[in-house]
Amino acid sequence: MSAAPRLRSAADETRLTPEAVDRPDRHRVVVVGGGFGGVQAVRKLRRAPVEITLVDRRNFSLFQPLVYQVATGALSAGEIASPLRSIFKRDRNVRVLLGDVTGFDLDGRRVLLDGTADGGRPREIPYDSLIVAAGSGYSYFGHDDWKPFAPDVKSLENALEVRRRILTAFEAAESEQDADRRAAWLTFVVVGAGPTGVELAGQIAEIARDTLRRDYRTVDTREARILLVEVADRVLTQFPPVLSRRAAKALERLGVTPLTAHEVVDVDEESVTLAAASGATERVAARTVVWAAGVVASDLATQLAEQAGVDVDRSGRVPVGPDLTLPGHPEVIALGDMALVHDADGAPVPLPGLAPVAMQEGRYAGRAVRDRLRGRQPRPFRYHDKGNLATIGRAKAVADIKGLHLSGFLAWVTWLVVHLFYLIGFQNRLLVFIRWTISFVTRGRGERLITAPSVAPERETVSRE
C-alpha cells in the first residue's frame, strides 16, 4: 500500500449526499475517543440535527496535562477527570457508550466494538459520519519489554502505579541498611525531557527536598538523585533555546540532573543503562524509572490506513487531507496525535502533539459535519498556535507565547491560569485551585497514599483525545 501522492480537500467528494440529509431519521455521527478532541467535536455537534454516539473504553474524560500531578501526589484522580455522561447529561442527542473499539468497516460504515460493560458479544455501530480521536501512547522504541520496569503517565492507572513506586522507594530507603542499595532506592530516572518529563522530574525533586524531608527518621530524603534523560542536546526542544537553558538551570537548582545527549539502551528491575553521544555506556542503579519519551499513534490509526489503502508514518499516524478526512472516505475524520495532516499539495503540515491541537481539530471536525449537512464545503483546517507552557516546580515555569519568552513566577502564574481554564467542570477547577493554594502555602501534598498495584496491566496505553 502507498499513500496517495496528493491529499486534497475535494469539494466534489466531501459533501454529504442529499439522501443522508432528507431522510426521516437523523444523521448518525460516531465519535471514537472521549479526550480533548472527541469531547470538543461532540460539543460542536450537540445542537445540530444529528444523533451522536460517543465511544470510549473509559467512562471519563481525562485532563492529561495534569496526570503527572496525580503521579506525584499533588492532585487526586477525580480532580482531573470528568465522567462523560455528566458532561453531556443535558444533551439528549448524545449517547455515551462504554466499550473498546476493535476496528472499522469503512465500506459498510460501521464501527466494530468489543469490551462493553455488559460483557456481551462484539457489536457494530452504524454511522453516516465518523470522527476518530483515539490519541497516542508513549513509544518504547521497539523495547516493549521495558514497560514493566518503566511505566508511563498516560493514564490514571499508570499514574497511580508511578505514585506507588515513588512513595514506596522512600519507604524502602528508610528501612534499607546497605548504603548502595539505599542509594538505588533514592535514585529516580525520568526518561524524556519534554514538558511531561520536565514537570515530573521537578515534582519528584520537590517531594524529596520539601514534602518528605521531616517525615523520616533514618534517611535524608534530600539525598535523592533525580536524573532527567534526554537524547537531544537540550531539554524542552519544543521551546526556544533560551527557555531551554533557563529550564535546565531551574531543574538543577531543584536538585535534578539533566542528562542531555544520552540514550537509554537497557532497563531492568534494578537499573538503567545509558549511552552517551560518545558511545560510552553507564549502568545506573535505580529502582524507580518513569517513561515520558517518544509518541506512537493508537493502533486504530493503522486500521484506518489499511482500509483506506495508505501507509502510516514512522509514528503510526494515518495521513489525512487538509480537511482532516481520510483519503477516499470523506465521511471519516481522524484527528489529534493519531493523524498526520497534509496540505492541498500533499505536503505534511507540522503540528505539535499538544492538547490545543486536538481541541482545535475537534471543534473543526464538529463544524465540518454541520457545514456539510447544510451543503457547505468546510475550509481547510488551520491551527492557531497560542504558545507553549511548562512548569518546573514551585513558582518556576517557562512560557513561549507568540514570541514572548517568560520564565519564573510570571510564567508559573500563566501556566496555572491556563490549566485551570481548560479543566472541565467548575467543581474540578475549584478543587484544583484549593489544592494548589494549600500546597503552595504548606509545601505539602494531599495524595500520598500507597495503593496496591493493578491486578492486570492495561491492554493498551493510549490516550483518547
C-alpha positions as CSV (number, residue, x, y, z in Angstrom):
1,M,0.0,0.0,0.0
2,S,1.2,3.5,-0.6
3,A,-0.2,6.9,0.3
4,A,-1.9,9.0,-2.4
5,P,0.6,11.4,-3.9
6,R,-1.7,14.3,-3.3
7,L,-4.2,14.5,-0.4
8,R,-6.7,17.2,-1.3
9,S,-9.9,18.7,0.2
10,A,-12.1,17.6,-2.7
11,A,-15.3,19.7,-2.7
12,D,-17.0,17.3,-5.1
13,E,-16.3,14.3,-2.7
14,T,-16.8,15.6,0.8
15,R,-20.4,16.9,0.5
16,L,-22.8,14.6,2.2
17,T,-25.4,13.0,-0.1
18,P,-28.9,14.6,-0.1
19,E,-30.3,11.2,0.9
20,A,-28.4,11.5,4.2
21,V,-29.9,14.9,4.9
22,D,-33.5,14.4,3.7
23,R,-34.3,11.0,5.2
24,P,-36.6,11.0,8.3
25,D,-34.0,9.6,10.7
26,R,-31.3,12.0,11.7
27,H,-27.7,11.9,10.6
28,R,-25.7,9.4,12.7
29,V,-22.3,10.6,14.0
30,V,-20.0,8.2,15.8
31,V,-17.1,9.8,17.8
32,V,-14.3,7.5,19.0
33,G,-12.4,8.8,21.9
34,G,-13.6,10.9,24.9
35,G,-10.5,13.0,25.3
36,F,-9.8,16.6,24.2
37,G,-10.6,16.2,20.5
38,G,-13.6,13.9,20.9
39,V,-15.2,16.0,23.6
40,Q,-14.8,19.2,21.6
41,A,-16.2,17.5,18.5
42,V,-19.3,16.4,20.4
43,R,-19.8,19.8,21.9
44,K,-19.8,21.4,18.5
45,L,-22.4,18.9,17.3
46,R,-24.7,18.6,20.2
47,R,-27.1,21.3,19.0
48,A,-27.0,20.1,15.4
49,P,-29.8,17.8,13.9
50,V,-27.7,14.7,14.4
51,E,-27.6,11.6,16.6
52,I,-24.2,11.3,18.3
53,T,-22.7,8.1,19.8
54,L,-19.5,8.8,21.8
55,V,-17.5,5.6,22.4
56,D,-14.6,5.2,24.8
57,R,-13.1,2.4,26.9
58,R,-13.2,4.7,29.9
59,N,-16.2,6.4,31.3
60,F,-14.4,9.7,31.9
61,S,-12.5,12.4,30.0
62,L,-9.0,12.8,31.4
63,F,-7.2,16.1,31.6
64,Q,-3.8,14.7,30.6
65,P,-1.6,17.7,31.1
66,L,-2.1,17.2,34.9
67,V,-1.8,13.4,35.1
68,Y,1.8,13.8,36.3
69,Q,0.4,15.6,39.4
70,V,-1.6,12.6,40.3
71,A,1.6,10.5,39.9
72,T,3.4,12.8,42.4
73,G,0.6,13.1,44.9
74,A,-0.3,16.8,44.2
75,L,-3.8,16.0,43.0
76,S,-6.3,13.2,43.2
77,A,-7.6,11.2,40.2
78,G,-11.1,12.6,40.5
79,E,-9.9,16.2,40.3
80,I,-8.6,15.9,36.8
81,A,-11.2,13.6,35.3
82,S,-14.9,14.2,34.5
83,P,-17.5,11.5,33.7
84,L,-18.5,11.6,30.1
85,R,-22.1,11.1,30.9
86,S,-22.0,14.1,33.3
87,I,-20.5,16.3,30.7
88,F,-23.3,15.6,28.2
89,K,-26.2,14.8,30.5
90,R,-28.3,17.7,29.2
91,D,-27.7,16.8,25.5
92,R,-30.5,14.4,24.6
93,N,-29.0,13.6,21.2
94,V,-25.7,12.4,22.7
95,R,-25.3,8.8,23.7
96,V,-22.2,7.7,25.6
97,L,-21.2,4.0,25.1
98,L,-18.5,2.3,27.2
99,G,-16.6,-0.1,25.1
100,D,-13.4,-0.9,23.2
101,V,-13.2,-0.1,19.5
102,T,-11.5,-3.0,17.8
103,G,-11.8,-2.0,14.2
104,F,-13.8,-0.4,11.4
105,D,-15.8,-1.5,8.3
106,L,-15.4,1.7,6.2
107,D,-17.2,0.3,3.2
108,G,-20.1,-0.7,5.3
109,R,-19.8,2.4,7.5
110,R,-19.7,0.5,10.8
111,V,-17.5,0.7,13.9
112,L,-16.6,-2.6,15.5
113,L,-17.0,-2.7,19.2
114,D,-16.0,-5.1,22.0
115,G,-15.4,-5.0,25.7
116,T,-18.8,-3.5,26.5
117,A,-19.8,-3.2,30.2
118,D,-22.5,-5.9,29.9
119,G,-19.9,-8.4,28.7
120,G,-21.9,-9.1,25.6
121,R,-20.8,-10.3,22.2
122,P,-18.9,-7.9,19.8
123,R,-21.3,-5.5,18.1
124,E,-21.3,-3.0,15.3
125,I,-22.4,0.7,15.4
126,P,-23.5,2.2,12.0
127,Y,-22.6,5.7,11.2
128,D,-23.1,8.4,8.5
129,S,-20.1,10.4,9.7
130,L,-17.2,9.1,11.8
131,I,-14.8,11.1,13.9
132,V,-11.8,9.2,15.3
133,A,-9.8,10.8,18.1
134,A,-8.1,7.8,19.5
135,G,-4.9,9.5,20.6
136,S,-1.4,8.1,21.2
137,G,0.8,6.4,23.7
138,Y,4.5,6.5,24.6
139,S,6.9,4.7,22.3
140,Y,9.5,2.4,23.9
141,F,11.3,2.3,20.5
142,G,10.9,-1.5,20.0
143,H,11.6,-2.3,23.6
144,D,8.1,-3.1,25.0
145,D,9.8,-5.4,27.5
146,W,10.9,-2.3,29.4
147,K,7.3,-1.3,30.2
148,P,7.0,-3.3,33.5
149,F,10.1,-1.5,34.7
150,A,9.4,2.0,33.4
151,P,5.7,2.8,33.4
152,D,4.4,5.9,31.7
153,V,2.0,8.5,32.9
154,K,-0.5,8.5,30.0
155,S,-3.4,7.0,32.0
156,L,-4.8,7.3,35.5
157,E,-4.0,3.7,36.3
158,N,-0.3,4.2,35.3
159,A,-0.1,7.5,37.2
160,L,-1.3,5.7,40.4
161,E,1.3,3.0,39.8
162,V,4.0,5.6,39.4
163,R,2.9,7.3,42.6
164,R,3.0,4.0,44.4
165,R,6.6,3.3,43.2
166,I,7.8,6.8,44.1
167,L,6.4,6.7,47.7
168,T,7.5,3.0,48.1
169,A,11.0,3.9,47.2
170,F,11.3,6.4,50.1
171,E,9.8,3.8,52.4
172,A,12.3,1.2,51.2
173,A,15.2,3.6,51.7
174,E,14.1,4.3,55.3
175,S,14.5,0.6,56.2
176,E,17.4,-0.3,54.0
177,Q,20.7,-0.9,55.9
178,D,23.1,-1.2,52.9
179,A,24.3,2.2,51.6
180,D,24.5,1.2,48.0
181,R,21.0,-0.4,47.9
182,R,19.6,2.7,49.8
183,A,21.2,4.9,47.1
184,A,19.5,2.8,44.4
185,W,16.1,3.3,46.1
186,L,16.8,7.1,46.2
187,T,17.7,7.3,42.6
188,F,14.8,8.3,40.2
189,V,15.2,8.3,36.5
190,V,12.8,10.1,34.2
191,V,13.2,9.3,30.5
192,G,12.3,12.1,28.1
193,A,12.8,15.9,28.7
194,G,9.7,17.2,27.1
195,P,7.1,19.1,29.1
196,T,5.8,16.0,30.9
197,G,9.3,14.7,31.8
198,V,10.5,18.1,33.0
199,E,7.4,18.6,35.1
200,L,7.6,15.1,36.6
201,A,11.3,15.4,37.4
202,G,10.7,18.8,39.1
203,Q,7.8,17.4,41.2
204,I,9.9,14.4,42.4
205,A,12.7,16.8,43.4
206,E,10.2,18.9,45.4
207,I,8.8,15.8,47.1
208,A,12.3,14.8,48.2
209,R,13.5,18.3,49.1
210,D,10.4,19.8,50.8
211,T,7.4,17.4,51.3
212,L,9.1,14.4,52.9
213,R,12.3,15.8,54.4
214,R,10.9,15.8,58.0
215,D,8.8,12.6,57.7
216,Y,11.6,10.0,58.0
217,R,14.0,9.3,60.9
218,T,16.7,7.3,59.2
219,V,17.0,8.5,55.7
220,D,17.6,12.1,54.5
221,T,15.2,12.4,51.5
222,R,17.2,15.4,50.3
223,E,19.9,12.9,49.2
224,A,17.6,11.7,46.5
225,R,19.1,11.7,43.0
226,I,16.8,12.6,40.1
227,L,18.1,12.1,36.6
228,L,16.3,13.5,33.6
229,V,17.5,11.7,30.5
230,E,17.1,13.2,27.0
231,V,18.5,12.0,23.7
232,A,18.5,15.6,22.3
233,D,21.1,18.1,23.2
234,R,18.8,20.2,25.4
235,V,15.6,19.9,27.5
236,L,12.2,21.2,26.1
237,T,13.2,21.1,22.5
238,Q,9.8,22.5,21.5
239,F,10.8,25.7,23.2
240,P,13.4,28.4,22.1
241,P,16.9,27.6,23.3
242,V,16.9,30.5,25.7
243,L,14.0,29.0,27.6
244,S,15.5,25.5,27.5
245,R,18.6,26.9,29.2
246,R,16.5,28.6,31.9
247,A,14.5,25.4,32.5
248,A,17.7,23.4,32.8
249,K,19.1,25.8,35.4
250,A,15.8,25.8,37.3
251,L,15.9,22.0,37.4
252,E,19.5,21.9,38.6
253,R,18.6,24.3,41.5
254,L,15.8,21.9,42.5
255,G,18.3,19.0,42.5
256,V,17.5,17.5,39.2
257,T,20.4,16.4,36.9
258,P,19.6,16.8,33.2
259,L,21.5,14.2,31.2
260,T,21.1,15.5,27.6
261,A,22.6,13.7,24.6
262,H,22.1,10.4,26.5
263,E,20.1,7.5,25.3
264,V,18.5,4.6,27.3
265,V,19.8,1.3,26.0
266,D,18.5,-1.0,28.7
267,V,16.1,-1.0,31.6
268,D,15.6,-3.7,34.2
269,E,14.2,-4.0,37.7
270,E,17.2,-2.6,39.4
271,S,19.0,-0.3,36.9
272,V,19.0,1.8,33.8
273,T,21.9,1.6,31.2
274,L,22.6,4.9,29.5
275,A,24.7,5.6,26.4
276,A,26.4,9.0,25.9
277,A,26.9,10.6,22.5
278,S,30.5,9.4,22.6
279,G,29.3,5.8,22.7
280,A,30.3,5.3,26.3
281,T,27.8,3.4,28.4
282,E,27.0,3.6,32.1
283,R,24.8,1.4,34.3
284,V,22.9,3.5,36.9
285,A,21.4,1.6,39.9
286,A,17.8,2.9,40.1
287,R,14.7,1.3,41.4
288,T,12.2,3.8,40.1
289,V,12.1,4.7,36.3
290,V,9.3,6.7,34.6
291,W,8.9,6.8,30.9
292,A,8.0,10.1,29.1
293,A,9.7,9.8,25.8
294,G,8.5,9.3,22.2
295,V,5.0,9.1,20.9
296,V,3.2,6.4,18.9
297,A,-0.3,6.7,17.5
298,S,-3.1,4.4,18.5
299,D,-3.4,1.1,16.7
300,L,-6.7,2.4,15.3
301,A,-4.7,4.7,13.0
302,T,-3.1,1.7,11.4
303,Q,-6.5,0.1,10.9
304,L,-7.9,3.2,9.2
305,A,-4.8,3.4,7.0
306,E,-5.1,-0.2,5.9
307,Q,-8.7,0.1,4.8
308,A,-8.0,3.4,3.0
309,G,-5.0,1.9,1.2
310,V,-2.4,4.3,2.6
311,D,0.6,4.0,4.8
312,V,1.1,5.3,8.3
313,D,4.3,7.3,9.1
314,R,7.1,6.4,11.5
315,S,4.9,7.4,14.5
316,G,2.0,5.3,13.3
317,R,-0.1,8.3,12.2
318,V,-2.6,8.0,9.4
319,P,-2.4,10.6,6.6
320,V,-5.4,12.9,6.3
321,G,-6.2,15.8,4.0
322,P,-6.4,19.5,4.8
323,D,-10.0,19.0,6.0
324,L,-8.9,16.1,8.2
325,T,-10.7,13.5,6.2
326,L,-9.4,10.1,5.3
327,P,-8.3,9.6,1.6
328,G,-11.2,8.1,-0.3
329,H,-13.5,8.4,2.7
330,P,-14.8,11.9,3.1
331,E,-17.2,10.8,5.8
332,V,-14.3,9.8,8.1
333,I,-12.3,12.4,10.0
334,A,-9.2,11.5,12.0
335,L,-7.6,14.0,14.3
336,G,-5.1,14.5,17.2
337,D,-1.9,12.6,17.7
338,M,-3.1,9.7,15.5
339,A,-3.4,11.9,12.4
340,L,-0.8,13.4,10.1
341,V,-2.4,16.4,8.3
342,H,-1.4,17.2,4.7
343,D,-1.9,20.5,2.9
344,A,-3.6,20.8,-0.6
345,D,-0.3,20.0,-2.3
346,G,0.2,16.8,-0.3
347,A,2.9,18.1,2.0
348,P,2.8,17.2,5.7
349,V,1.8,20.0,8.0
350,P,4.0,20.1,11.1
351,L,1.7,20.3,14.1
352,P,2.8,19.8,17.7
353,G,1.5,16.9,19.7
354,L,-0.3,19.1,22.2
355,A,-3.8,19.3,23.7
356,P,-4.6,22.6,21.9
357,V,-4.1,20.9,18.5
358,A,-6.5,18.1,19.4
359,M,-9.1,20.6,20.8
360,Q,-9.0,22.9,17.8
361,E,-9.2,19.9,15.4
362,G,-12.1,18.5,17.4
363,R,-14.0,21.8,17.1
364,Y,-13.2,21.9,13.4
365,A,-14.5,18.4,12.9
366,G,-17.8,19.2,14.5
367,R,-18.2,22.4,12.4
368,A,-17.2,20.4,9.3
369,V,-20.0,17.9,9.8
370,R,-22.5,20.7,10.4
371,D,-21.4,22.6,7.3
372,R,-21.7,19.6,5.1
373,L,-25.2,18.9,6.3
374,R,-26.0,22.4,5.2
375,G,-24.5,21.9,1.8
376,R,-21.4,23.9,2.6
377,Q,-17.8,22.9,2.0
378,P,-15.6,23.5,5.1
379,R,-12.4,25.4,4.7
380,P,-9.1,23.6,5.3
381,F,-8.1,23.3,9.0
382,R,-5.7,25.9,10.3
383,Y,-4.0,25.6,13.7
384,H,-3.8,28.8,15.7
385,D,-0.7,28.5,17.9
386,K,-1.3,30.1,21.2
387,G,2.1,29.2,22.6
388,N,3.8,26.6,24.9
389,L,3.9,26.3,28.7
390,A,5.8,24.1,31.0
391,T,6.1,24.2,34.8
392,I,9.2,23.1,36.6
393,G,8.4,23.5,40.2
394,R,7.1,25.9,42.8
395,A,6.9,29.3,41.2
396,K,9.1,28.1,38.4
397,A,7.9,27.7,34.8
398,V,8.7,28.8,31.2
399,A,6.3,30.1,28.6
400,D,6.7,30.9,24.9
401,I,3.6,32.9,23.9
402,K,3.7,34.2,20.4
403,G,7.4,35.1,20.6
404,L,7.1,36.4,24.2
405,H,9.5,34.5,26.4
406,L,8.6,34.3,30.0
407,S,10.2,32.4,32.9
408,G,9.9,32.2,36.7
409,F,6.9,33.4,38.7
410,L,5.1,35.2,35.9
411,A,5.3,32.1,33.6
412,W,4.2,29.9,36.5
413,V,1.1,32.0,37.2
414,T,0.3,32.0,33.5
415,W,0.6,28.2,33.5
416,L,-1.8,27.9,36.5
417,V,-4.5,30.2,34.9
418,V,-4.4,28.4,31.6
419,H,-4.7,24.9,33.1
420,L,-7.5,25.9,35.4
421,F,-9.4,27.5,32.5
422,Y,-9.2,24.3,30.4
423,L,-10.2,21.9,33.1
424,I,-13.7,20.5,32.6
425,G,-16.2,21.4,35.3
426,F,-16.5,24.2,37.9
427,Q,-16.1,21.7,40.7
428,N,-12.8,20.4,39.4
429,R,-11.5,23.9,38.8
430,L,-12.4,24.9,42.4
431,L,-10.9,21.8,44.0
432,V,-7.7,22.0,42.0
433,F,-7.3,25.7,42.8
434,I,-7.8,24.9,46.5
435,R,-5.3,22.0,46.3
436,W,-2.7,24.2,44.6
437,T,-3.1,27.0,47.1
438,I,-2.7,24.7,50.1
439,S,0.3,23.0,48.5
440,F,1.9,26.4,47.8
441,V,1.5,27.6,51.4
442,T,2.4,24.4,53.2
443,R,4.7,22.7,50.6
444,G,2.7,19.6,51.2
445,R,0.8,17.1,49.1
446,G,-2.6,15.7,50.0
447,E,-2.5,12.4,48.0
448,R,0.4,10.4,49.4
449,L,-1.3,7.0,49.8
450,I,0.5,3.9,48.7
451,T,-2.2,1.8,47.0
452,A,-1.9,-1.8,45.8
453,P,-0.7,-2.3,42.2
454,S,-3.2,-3.1,39.5
455,V,-4.2,-6.8,39.2
456,A,-3.6,-6.7,35.5
457,P,-1.8,-4.3,33.2
458,E,-3.6,-2.2,30.7
459,R,-4.3,-3.8,27.3
460,E,-3.3,-0.6,25.5
461,T,-1.7,2.5,26.9
462,V,-3.2,5.1,24.6
463,S,-4.9,8.3,25.3
464,R,-8.3,9.1,23.8
465,E,-8.0,12.6,22.5
